[in-house]
Amino acid sequence: MSDDTTQIEINGRSLTLEDLIAENQTFVEENAALRKSRKKAVRRYRQEEELKPYQAELIRLQQYLERTKRRMIILFEGRDAAGKGGTIRRVTRYMNEKHYRVVALGKPTDEQRTQWFFQKYVSQFPRGGEIVLFDRSWYNRAMVEPVFGFCTADDYEQFMKGTVELERDLIRQGTILIKLYFSVTKEEQARRFERRKTDPLRQWKLSEIDVQAQERWDDFTNVKYEMLKRTNTTYAPWTIIRSNDKHQARLNAIRVILNSAPYEHSDAAVNLVPNPDVVVSGARELEQMEAQRIAEGKFKG
């Protein structure tokens, strides 16, 4: 029977059998982690490469807007950690920065609180030939504000009535308005929040509202339903992006954007048909939510 305390000389080092077993286990674990890291890096590289033909099409879309002096507004809405920011970065990565802006407005100032609610957003609207991407928009009043009591019931009601008229006028005057709602499951949101807690490069993303998002899941689901029911119109419909798979969400969000304007495609081989498992119309989402409520007595998400 071997003795684990027996000293073995290896490359000038005196080791016991127990030491050798421990070192071997460490080597195996580190090697497995390295392989996993490499596979992840390769997967990410392939995903970014898959996006490039679509990002080239986005440049063509920009050129069309600039040439025709048309305006475009894209709203990125959805629950916290649903992937809005990552999608915006992929959409704009190769765009001409002279002809787009990303707008992410903070809390209203004391002065803004005395103004017409839409005023701070209207001041950010695009000029001819420009795209403005709102990382959260005036729909804060339909989602975050009522859940956390940041607006009155009358404020909420006035918004619901006013926003459909504002959007009707925008479109009537030639603005292309794209309303994207990123939908993530409760389990996936929790996983992403946990990663934010433990990853020092992502901790800045975790806000007090994020911490409460899981506890108020049903509240957010209820206001989502009301928002879709009252603001999903024929002229300004919502498009739901299933975003548990971030790459597919990004790819299909770009497809939706590219399909919103009659620009001349640069590559006929690029598939611009959205994946129906990822992209759902606002009307279809309402039907599914209502069916869930009938079957289970509550909305699922």
Protein Blocks (a to p, Z undefined) as FASTA:
>chain_A
ZZfkbccdeehiacdfklmmmmmmmmmmmmmmmmmmmmmmmmmmmmmmmmmmmmmmmmmm
mmmmmmnopacddddeddehilmmmmmmmmmmmmcfklgccdddddddfklmmmcfklmm
mmmpccehiacddehifklmmmmmmmnopacfklmmmmmmmmmmmmmmmmmnopacdddd
ddddfklmmmmmmmmmmmmklmmmpcfklmmmmmmmmmmmmmmmmmmmmmmcfklccddd
dfkbmmlmmmmmmmmmmmmpccdcfblkbccbdcfklmccfklmmmmmmmmmmmnopafZ
Z
